[in-house]
Amino acid sequence: APWRATILTLYPEMFPGPLGVSLSGDALTRGDWTLEARNIREHGLGRHRSVDDTPAGGGAGMVLRCDVLAAAIDAATGADDQRPRLLMSPRGRPLTQARVRDLAGGPGALIVCGRFEGVDERVIEGRSLEEVSIGDYVLSGGEIAALVVLDACVRLLPGVMGKMESGIEESFEGGLLEYPHYTRPRDWESRAIPDVLSSGNHAAIARWRRAEAERITAERRPDLPGGSRRDQAASKSITG
Ligand code: SAM
């Protein structure tokens, strides 16, 4: 069965958006995954299909109503729906490649996109929503964050990456950022490709790449599991 994505949003016209082209777009056309963007407003109240109201306790902005959102979630999910339900939220657990792999290995995802000040807290608990953040900054809505989650998941689906199945050695796998890449021309603006890469010595190339990955990780992301190794060539560039 294809990986199934259902998006709940006030702006369904934002989907598939950029995911309609390239790898993810081709995969969508092939049916490797399916995408359904549902308008929360279909469950809005009254003549104006109202979806939000003022915050209890006062303050600026508007809050998405729990009853409206719950109705949208219930209409989008059957009783046998095993998919995780994500709520895009700057308060959520930051998205990681490990969580992405997990999601991509499952049946799909239901993703709720917030707007305004966010959603009524009660629907998060009442519909078991997992809050997911894409980083420590604030977007104006959850849609672009949902596109990020989908892009990260879809490229991992079987058959989607094709020849780029280098997936295993990518940044974050094994707790390291990736080593630098080079291609032709061999000399460019008096910068040459590192000699070892033209040596044909595969063991030496693998050692060099590993050392570079460790150096870059230690410099840029000491918080990553691979970023704190003491026995690496990398620490030289830090301690001098
Ligand atoms: N008042 C909220 C706060 O301070 O946490 C910010 C709400 S934001 C303007 C509107 C919506 O954008 C959120 O409900 C969420 O769905 C989405 N959003 C904003 N930043 C995000 C982030 N870093 N990751 C995931 N979703 C985000």
py3Dmol code that shows the C-alpha trace and the ligand (Angstrom):
import py3Dmol

protein = """\
ATOM      1  CA  ALA A   1       0.000   0.000   0.000  1.00  0.00           C
ATOM      2  CA  PRO A   2       1.287   3.520  -0.690  1.00  0.00           C
ATOM      3  CA  TRP A   3       2.455   5.749   2.148  1.00  0.00           C
ATOM      4  CA  ARG A   4      -0.570   7.910   2.989  1.00  0.00           C
ATOM      5  CA  ALA A   5      -0.377  11.565   3.945  1.00  0.00           C
ATOM      6  CA  THR A   6      -3.422  13.510   5.088  1.00  0.00           C
ATOM      7  CA  ILE A   7      -3.029  17.210   5.817  1.00  0.00           C
ATOM      8  CA  LEU A   8      -5.531  19.272   7.778  1.00  0.00           C
ATOM      9  CA  THR A   9      -5.106  22.919   6.883  1.00  0.00           C
ATOM     10  CA  LEU A  10      -6.912  26.186   6.204  1.00  0.00           C
ATOM     11  CA  TYR A  11      -4.901  26.447   2.967  1.00  0.00           C
ATOM     12  CA  PRO A  12      -5.179  23.135   1.073  1.00  0.00           C
ATOM     13  CA  GLU A  13      -4.049  24.950  -2.082  1.00  0.00           C
ATOM     14  CA  MET A  14      -0.526  24.993  -0.593  1.00  0.00           C
ATOM     15  CA  PHE A  15      -0.296  21.217  -1.288  1.00  0.00           C
ATOM     16  CA  PRO A  16       1.456  19.470  -2.952  1.00  0.00           C
ATOM     17  CA  GLY A  17       3.175  22.774  -3.807  1.00  0.00           C
ATOM     18  CA  PRO A  18       6.919  22.162  -4.107  1.00  0.00           C
ATOM     19  CA  LEU A  19       6.414  18.439  -3.488  1.00  0.00           C
ATOM     20  CA  GLY A  20       4.699  18.177  -6.876  1.00  0.00           C
ATOM     21  CA  VAL A  21       8.061  18.366  -8.674  1.00  0.00           C
ATOM     22  CA  SER A  22      11.280  16.325  -8.784  1.00  0.00           C
ATOM     23  CA  LEU A  23      11.681  13.122  -6.755  1.00  0.00           C
ATOM     24  CA  SER A  24       8.629  13.596  -4.552  1.00  0.00           C
ATOM     25  CA  GLY A  25       6.439  14.697  -7.469  1.00  0.00           C
ATOM     26  CA  ASP A  26       7.463  11.715  -9.587  1.00  0.00           C
ATOM     27  CA  ALA A  27       6.806   9.415  -6.632  1.00  0.00           C
ATOM     28  CA  LEU A  28       3.378  10.987  -6.158  1.00  0.00           C
ATOM     29  CA  THR A  29       2.555  10.417  -9.837  1.00  0.00           C
ATOM     30  CA  ARG A  30       3.760   6.807  -9.596  1.00  0.00           C
ATOM     31  CA  GLY A  31       1.578   6.258  -6.521  1.00  0.00           C
ATOM     32  CA  ASP A  32       4.441   5.516  -4.122  1.00  0.00           C
ATOM     33  CA  TRP A  33       2.669   7.890  -1.771  1.00  0.00           C
ATOM     34  CA  THR A  34      -0.695   9.653  -1.676  1.00  0.00           C
ATOM     35  CA  LEU A  35      -1.507  13.156  -0.494  1.00  0.00           C
ATOM     36  CA  GLU A  36      -4.872  14.429   0.643  1.00  0.00           C
ATOM     37  CA  ALA A  37      -5.127  18.042   1.822  1.00  0.00           C
ATOM     38  CA  ARG A  38      -8.397  18.654   3.665  1.00  0.00           C
ATOM     39  CA  ASN A  39      -9.765  22.059   4.525  1.00  0.00           C
ATOM     40  CA  ILE A  40     -10.448  22.474   8.246  1.00  0.00           C
ATOM     41  CA  ARG A  41     -12.994  25.126   7.300  1.00  0.00           C
ATOM     42  CA  GLU A  42     -15.336  22.415   6.011  1.00  0.00           C
ATOM     43  CA  HIS A  43     -15.977  21.767   9.685  1.00  0.00           C
ATOM     44  CA  GLY A  44     -16.267  25.436  10.586  1.00  0.00           C
ATOM     45  CA  LEU A  45     -19.283  26.748  12.455  1.00  0.00           C
ATOM     46  CA  GLY A  46     -22.188  28.857  11.268  1.00  0.00           C
ATOM     47  CA  ARG A  47     -22.758  30.771   8.118  1.00  0.00           C
ATOM     48  CA  HIS A  48     -19.156  31.983   8.061  1.00  0.00           C
ATOM     49  CA  ARG A  49     -17.680  28.524   8.720  1.00  0.00           C
ATOM     50  CA  SER A  50     -15.804  29.997  11.641  1.00  0.00           C
ATOM     51  CA  VAL A  51     -12.774  27.987  12.828  1.00  0.00           C
ATOM     52  CA  ASP A  52     -11.188  30.227  15.477  1.00  0.00           C
ATOM     53  CA  ASP A  53     -12.039  32.415  18.436  1.00  0.00           C
ATOM     54  CA  THR A  54     -10.365  34.784  20.882  1.00  0.00           C
ATOM     55  CA  PRO A  55      -8.004  33.344  23.521  1.00  0.00           C
ATOM     56  CA  ALA A  56      -9.518  32.500  26.884  1.00  0.00           C
ATOM     57  CA  GLY A  57      -7.900  34.796  29.435  1.00  0.00           C
ATOM     58  CA  GLY A  58      -7.385  37.527  26.862  1.00  0.00           C
ATOM     59  CA  GLY A  59      -4.415  38.483  24.741  1.00  0.00           C
ATOM     60  CA  ALA A  60      -3.647  38.984  21.109  1.00  0.00           C
ATOM     61  CA  GLY A  61      -4.587  36.808  18.175  1.00  0.00           C
ATOM     62  CA  MET A  62      -6.971  33.948  17.628  1.00  0.00           C
ATOM     63  CA  VAL A  63      -6.973  30.264  18.573  1.00  0.00           C
ATOM     64  CA  LEU A  64      -8.185  27.339  16.468  1.00  0.00           C
ATOM     65  CA  ARG A  65     -11.227  25.804  18.148  1.00  0.00           C
ATOM     66  CA  CYS A  66     -10.910  22.300  19.570  1.00  0.00           C
ATOM     67  CA  ASP A  67     -14.384  21.198  18.473  1.00  0.00           C
ATOM     68  CA  VAL A  68     -13.792  22.256  14.869  1.00  0.00           C
ATOM     69  CA  LEU A  69     -10.358  20.652  14.723  1.00  0.00           C
ATOM     70  CA  ALA A  70     -11.573  17.432  16.357  1.00  0.00           C
ATOM     71  CA  ALA A  71     -14.398  17.179  13.806  1.00  0.00           C
ATOM     72  CA  ALA A  72     -11.863  17.635  10.982  1.00  0.00           C
ATOM     73  CA  ILE A  73      -9.578  14.970  12.480  1.00  0.00           C
ATOM     74  CA  ASP A  74     -12.433  12.519  13.027  1.00  0.00           C
ATOM     75  CA  ALA A  75     -13.699  12.970   9.477  1.00  0.00           C
ATOM     76  CA  ALA A  76     -10.203  12.339   8.082  1.00  0.00           C
ATOM     77  CA  THR A  77      -9.459   9.178  10.061  1.00  0.00           C
ATOM     78  CA  GLY A  78     -11.258   5.838  10.127  1.00  0.00           C
ATOM     79  CA  ALA A  79     -11.459   3.598  13.193  1.00  0.00           C
ATOM     80  CA  ASP A  80      -8.646   1.410  11.812  1.00  0.00           C
ATOM     81  CA  ASP A  81      -6.331   4.333  11.030  1.00  0.00           C
ATOM     82  CA  GLN A  82      -2.943   3.461  12.562  1.00  0.00           C
ATOM     83  CA  ARG A  83      -1.107   6.538  11.294  1.00  0.00           C
ATOM     84  CA  PRO A  84       0.622   8.854  13.759  1.00  0.00           C
ATOM     85  CA  ARG A  85      -1.123  12.214  14.150  1.00  0.00           C
ATOM     86  CA  LEU A  86       1.289  15.103  14.110  1.00  0.00           C
ATOM     87  CA  LEU A  87       0.611  18.697  15.033  1.00  0.00           C
ATOM     88  CA  MET A  88       3.140  21.124  13.609  1.00  0.00           C
ATOM     89  CA  SER A  89       4.147  23.362  16.510  1.00  0.00           C
ATOM     90  CA  PRO A  90       7.180  25.417  17.561  1.00  0.00           C
ATOM     91  CA  ARG A  91       6.639  23.884  21.009  1.00  0.00           C
ATOM     92  CA  GLY A  92       7.016  20.359  19.663  1.00  0.00           C
ATOM     93  CA  ARG A  93       9.869  17.906  19.836  1.00  0.00           C
ATOM     94  CA  PRO A  94      12.390  18.940  17.174  1.00  0.00           C
ATOM     95  CA  LEU A  95      12.198  16.735  14.083  1.00  0.00           C
ATOM     96  CA  THR A  96      15.159  14.372  13.696  1.00  0.00           C
ATOM     97  CA  GLN A  97      16.304  12.069  10.914  1.00  0.00           C
ATOM     98  CA  ALA A  98      15.595   9.145  13.270  1.00  0.00           C
ATOM     99  CA  ARG A  99      11.949  10.221  13.662  1.00  0.00           C
ATOM    100  CA  VAL A 100      11.729  10.768   9.897  1.00  0.00           C
ATOM    101  CA  ARG A 101      12.989   7.215   9.254  1.00  0.00           C
ATOM    102  CA  ASP A 102      10.437   5.922  11.696  1.00  0.00           C
ATOM    103  CA  LEU A 103       7.585   7.820  10.053  1.00  0.00           C
ATOM    104  CA  ALA A 104       8.688   6.782   6.554  1.00  0.00           C
ATOM    105  CA  GLY A 105       8.698   3.133   7.674  1.00  0.00           C
ATOM    106  CA  GLY A 106       5.080   3.355   8.844  1.00  0.00           C
ATOM    107  CA  PRO A 107       1.745   3.608   7.024  1.00  0.00           C
ATOM    108  CA  GLY A 108       1.893   7.404   6.598  1.00  0.00           C
ATOM    109  CA  ALA A 109       0.899  10.397   8.701  1.00  0.00           C
ATOM    110  CA  LEU A 110      -1.944  12.728   9.516  1.00  0.00           C
ATOM    111  CA  ILE A 111      -0.553  16.234   9.881  1.00  0.00           C
ATOM    112  CA  VAL A 112      -2.446  19.134  11.442  1.00  0.00           C
ATOM    113  CA  CYS A 113      -1.272  22.616  10.438  1.00  0.00           C
ATOM    114  CA  GLY A 114      -1.800  25.357  13.013  1.00  0.00           C
ATOM    115  CA  ARG A 115      -2.440  29.020  12.207  1.00  0.00           C
ATOM    116  CA  PHE A 116      -2.912  32.175  14.255  1.00  0.00           C
ATOM    117  CA  GLU A 117      -1.710  31.750  17.872  1.00  0.00           C
ATOM    118  CA  GLY A 118      -2.080  27.986  17.640  1.00  0.00           C
ATOM    119  CA  VAL A 119      -4.713  25.439  18.615  1.00  0.00           C
ATOM    120  CA  ASP A 120      -6.851  24.933  21.727  1.00  0.00           C
ATOM    121  CA  GLU A 121      -4.734  22.782  24.056  1.00  0.00           C
ATOM    122  CA  ARG A 122      -7.566  20.316  24.698  1.00  0.00           C
ATOM    123  CA  VAL A 123      -7.603  18.878  21.184  1.00  0.00           C
ATOM    124  CA  ILE A 124      -3.907  17.970  21.477  1.00  0.00           C
ATOM    125  CA  GLU A 125      -4.721  15.656  24.362  1.00  0.00           C
ATOM    126  CA  GLY A 126      -8.194  14.657  23.209  1.00  0.00           C
ATOM    127  CA  ARG A 127      -6.970  13.438  19.813  1.00  0.00           C
ATOM    128  CA  SER A 128      -3.476  12.316  20.898  1.00  0.00           C
ATOM    129  CA  LEU A 129      -1.585  14.759  18.691  1.00  0.00           C
ATOM    130  CA  GLU A 130       2.223  14.556  18.699  1.00  0.00           C
ATOM    131  CA  GLU A 131       3.645  18.078  18.554  1.00  0.00           C
ATOM    132  CA  VAL A 132       6.540  18.323  16.108  1.00  0.00           C
ATOM    133  CA  SER A 133       8.767  21.353  15.520  1.00  0.00           C
ATOM    134  CA  ILE A 134      11.039  21.910  12.524  1.00  0.00           C
ATOM    135  CA  GLY A 135      13.299  24.308  14.400  1.00  0.00           C
ATOM    136  CA  ASP A 136      13.618  27.131  16.889  1.00  0.00           C
ATOM    137  CA  TYR A 137      11.935  29.894  14.925  1.00  0.00           C
ATOM    138  CA  VAL A 138       8.299  30.816  14.335  1.00  0.00           C
ATOM    139  CA  LEU A 139       6.536  30.340  10.994  1.00  0.00           C
ATOM    140  CA  SER A 140       3.198  31.945  10.220  1.00  0.00           C
ATOM    141  CA  GLY A 141       1.525  28.567   9.777  1.00  0.00           C
ATOM    142  CA  GLY A 142       2.124  24.834   9.939  1.00  0.00           C
ATOM    143  CA  GLU A 143       1.879  24.234   6.188  1.00  0.00           C
ATOM    144  CA  ILE A 144       5.515  24.835   5.283  1.00  0.00           C
ATOM    145  CA  ALA A 145       6.563  22.791   8.309  1.00  0.00           C
ATOM    146  CA  ALA A 146       4.293  19.949   7.104  1.00  0.00           C
ATOM    147  CA  LEU A 147       5.890  20.147   3.649  1.00  0.00           C
ATOM    148  CA  VAL A 148       9.285  19.781   5.327  1.00  0.00           C
ATOM    149  CA  VAL A 149       8.154  16.664   7.199  1.00  0.00           C
ATOM    150  CA  LEU A 150       6.669  15.157   4.032  1.00  0.00           C
ATOM    151  CA  ASP A 151       9.735  15.901   1.914  1.00  0.00           C
ATOM    152  CA  ALA A 152      12.024  14.277   4.469  1.00  0.00           C
ATOM    153  CA  CYS A 153       9.803  11.175   4.689  1.00  0.00           C
ATOM    154  CA  VAL A 154       8.969  10.691   1.020  1.00  0.00           C
ATOM    155  CA  ARG A 155      12.585  10.660  -0.185  1.00  0.00           C
ATOM    156  CA  LEU A 156      13.146   7.639   2.080  1.00  0.00           C
ATOM    157  CA  LEU A 157      10.256   5.579   0.649  1.00  0.00           C
ATOM    158  CA  PRO A 158      11.367   2.490  -1.286  1.00  0.00           C
ATOM    159  CA  GLY A 159      12.249   3.366  -4.865  1.00  0.00           C
ATOM    160  CA  VAL A 160      12.025   7.143  -4.475  1.00  0.00           C
ATOM    161  CA  MET A 161      15.706   8.021  -4.208  1.00  0.00           C
ATOM    162  CA  GLY A 162      16.730   5.676  -7.012  1.00  0.00           C
ATOM    163  CA  LYS A 163      20.446   6.037  -7.611  1.00  0.00           C
ATOM    164  CA  MET A 164      20.858   8.370  -4.678  1.00  0.00           C
ATOM    165  CA  GLU A 165      20.585   5.417  -2.322  1.00  0.00           C
ATOM    166  CA  SER A 166      23.586   6.853  -0.516  1.00  0.00           C
ATOM    167  CA  GLY A 167      21.015   7.415   2.234  1.00  0.00           C
ATOM    168  CA  ILE A 168      23.120   5.423   4.649  1.00  0.00           C
ATOM    169  CA  GLU A 169      26.085   7.802   4.637  1.00  0.00           C
ATOM    170  CA  GLU A 170      24.160  11.033   4.765  1.00  0.00           C
ATOM    171  CA  SER A 171      24.368  13.769   7.342  1.00  0.00           C
ATOM    172  CA  PHE A 172      23.023  12.727  10.758  1.00  0.00           C
ATOM    173  CA  GLU A 173      23.167   9.001  10.095  1.00  0.00           C
ATOM    174  CA  GLY A 174      25.622   7.713  12.664  1.00  0.00           C
ATOM    175  CA  GLY A 175      25.573  11.067  14.414  1.00  0.00           C
ATOM    176  CA  LEU A 176      27.932  12.747  11.948  1.00  0.00           C
ATOM    177  CA  LEU A 177      27.557  15.519   9.423  1.00  0.00           C
ATOM    178  CA  GLU A 178      28.573  14.500   5.924  1.00  0.00           C
ATOM    179  CA  TYR A 179      32.070  14.774   4.464  1.00  0.00           C
ATOM    180  CA  PRO A 180      32.681  17.315   1.637  1.00  0.00           C
ATOM    181  CA  HIS A 181      31.830  16.446  -1.965  1.00  0.00           C
ATOM    182  CA  TYR A 182      33.737  17.349  -5.122  1.00  0.00           C
ATOM    183  CA  THR A 183      33.257  16.827  -8.841  1.00  0.00           C
ATOM    184  CA  ARG A 184      34.818  18.048 -12.086  1.00  0.00           C
ATOM    185  CA  PRO A 185      36.663  20.213 -12.931  1.00  0.00           C
ATOM    186  CA  ARG A 186      39.660  18.929 -11.041  1.00  0.00           C
ATOM    187  CA  ASP A 187      41.184  22.418 -10.774  1.00  0.00           C
ATOM    188  CA  TRP A 188      38.987  25.435 -10.299  1.00  0.00           C
ATOM    189  CA  GLU A 189      40.071  28.986  -9.418  1.00  0.00           C
ATOM    190  CA  SER A 190      43.351  27.550  -8.099  1.00  0.00           C
ATOM    191  CA  ARG A 191      41.512  25.156  -5.833  1.00  0.00           C
ATOM    192  CA  ALA A 192      42.192  21.515  -6.529  1.00  0.00           C
ATOM    193  CA  ILE A 193      40.222  18.465  -5.462  1.00  0.00           C
ATOM    194  CA  PRO A 194      42.018  16.767  -2.516  1.00  0.00           C
ATOM    195  CA  ASP A 195      44.603  14.340  -3.932  1.00  0.00           C
ATOM    196  CA  VAL A 196      43.388  11.350  -1.974  1.00  0.00           C
ATOM    197  CA  LEU A 197      40.087  11.391  -3.893  1.00  0.00           C
ATOM    198  CA  SER A 198      41.956  10.750  -7.160  1.00  0.00           C
ATOM    199  CA  SER A 199      44.228   8.092  -5.650  1.00  0.00           C
ATOM    200  CA  GLY A 200      41.978   5.135  -6.367  1.00  0.00           C
ATOM    201  CA  ASN A 201      42.808   3.917  -2.859  1.00  0.00           C
ATOM    202  CA  HIS A 202      39.328   3.161  -1.531  1.00  0.00           C
ATOM    203  CA  ALA A 203      40.443   2.492   2.037  1.00  0.00           C
ATOM    204  CA  ALA A 204      42.346   5.776   2.144  1.00  0.00           C
ATOM    205  CA  ILE A 205      39.361   7.610   0.676  1.00  0.00           C
ATOM    206  CA  ALA A 206      37.057   6.085   3.280  1.00  0.00           C
ATOM    207  CA  ARG A 207      39.490   7.090   6.078  1.00  0.00           C
ATOM    208  CA  TRP A 208      39.762  10.643   4.742  1.00  0.00           C
ATOM    209  CA  ARG A 209      35.983  11.004   4.474  1.00  0.00           C
ATOM    210  CA  ARG A 210      35.486   9.708   7.977  1.00  0.00           C
ATOM    211  CA  ALA A 211      38.087  12.122   9.378  1.00  0.00           C
ATOM    212  CA  GLU A 212      36.544  15.044   7.501  1.00  0.00           C
ATOM    213  CA  ALA A 213      33.045  14.136   8.717  1.00  0.00           C
ATOM    214  CA  GLU A 214      34.336  14.028  12.288  1.00  0.00           C
ATOM    215  CA  ARG A 215      36.212  17.319  11.936  1.00  0.00           C
ATOM    216  CA  ILE A 216      33.211  19.142  10.479  1.00  0.00           C
ATOM    217  CA  THR A 217      30.847  17.699  13.066  1.00  0.00           C
ATOM    218  CA  ALA A 218      33.123  18.686  15.953  1.00  0.00           C
ATOM    219  CA  GLU A 219      33.469  22.212  14.564  1.00  0.00           C
ATOM    220  CA  ARG A 220      29.856  22.879  13.680  1.00  0.00           C
ATOM    221  CA  ARG A 221      27.729  20.573  15.774  1.00  0.00           C
ATOM    222  CA  PRO A 222      29.491  19.463  18.939  1.00  0.00           C
ATOM    223  CA  ASP A 223      26.009  18.617  20.256  1.00  0.00           C
ATOM    224  CA  LEU A 224      25.665  15.662  17.846  1.00  0.00           C
ATOM    225  CA  PRO A 225      26.716  12.186  19.035  1.00  0.00           C
ATOM    226  CA  GLY A 226      29.660  12.249  16.600  1.00  0.00           C
ATOM    227  CA  GLY A 227      30.635  15.787  17.476  1.00  0.00           C
ATOM    228  CA  SER A 228      32.353  15.194  20.781  1.00  0.00           C
ATOM    229  CA  ARG A 229      34.994  12.627  19.898  1.00  0.00           C
ATOM    230  CA  ARG A 230      38.301  13.439  21.487  1.00  0.00           C
ATOM    231  CA  ASP A 231      40.479  11.102  19.488  1.00  0.00           C
ATOM    232  CA  GLN A 232      39.834  12.708  16.152  1.00  0.00           C
ATOM    233  CA  ALA A 233      42.088  14.655  13.851  1.00  0.00           C
ATOM    234  CA  ALA A 234      39.365  17.274  14.065  1.00  0.00           C
ATOM    235  CA  SER A 235      40.116  18.416  17.562  1.00  0.00           C
ATOM    236  CA  LYS A 236      43.446  19.705  16.233  1.00  0.00           C
ATOM    237  CA  SER A 237      41.688  22.424  14.292  1.00  0.00           C
ATOM    238  CA  ILE A 238      39.925  23.518  17.454  1.00  0.00           C
ATOM    239  CA  THR A 239      42.717  23.285  19.995  1.00  0.00           C
ATOM    240  CA  GLY A 240      45.283  24.526  17.485  1.00  0.00           C
TER     241      GLY A 240
END
"""
ligand_1 = """\
27
SAM
N 1.892 31.347 19.300
C 2.679 30.207 18.888
C 3.897 30.074 19.780
O 4.428 31.099 20.205
O 4.342 28.942 19.997
C 3.132 30.390 17.436
C 2.043 30.119 16.459
S 2.609 30.206 14.763
C 2.419 31.915 14.415
C 1.279 29.490 13.855
C 1.452 28.023 13.517
O 2.597 27.858 12.711
C 1.656 27.070 14.672
O 0.429 26.707 15.260
C 2.336 25.896 14.008
O 1.391 25.033 13.399
C 3.139 26.562 12.905
N 4.565 26.714 13.252
C 5.207 27.863 13.511
N 6.509 27.662 13.765
C 6.721 26.332 13.660
C 7.864 25.500 13.834
N 9.058 25.998 14.145
N 7.717 24.169 13.635
C 6.511 23.648 13.325
N 5.389 24.394 13.157
C 5.477 25.713 13.330
"""
view = py3Dmol.view(width=600, height=400)
view.addModel(protein, "pdb")
view.setStyle({"model": 0}, {"cartoon": {"style": "trace"}})
view.addModel(ligand_1, "xyz")
view.setStyle({"model": 1}, {"stick": {}})
view.zoomTo()
view.show()
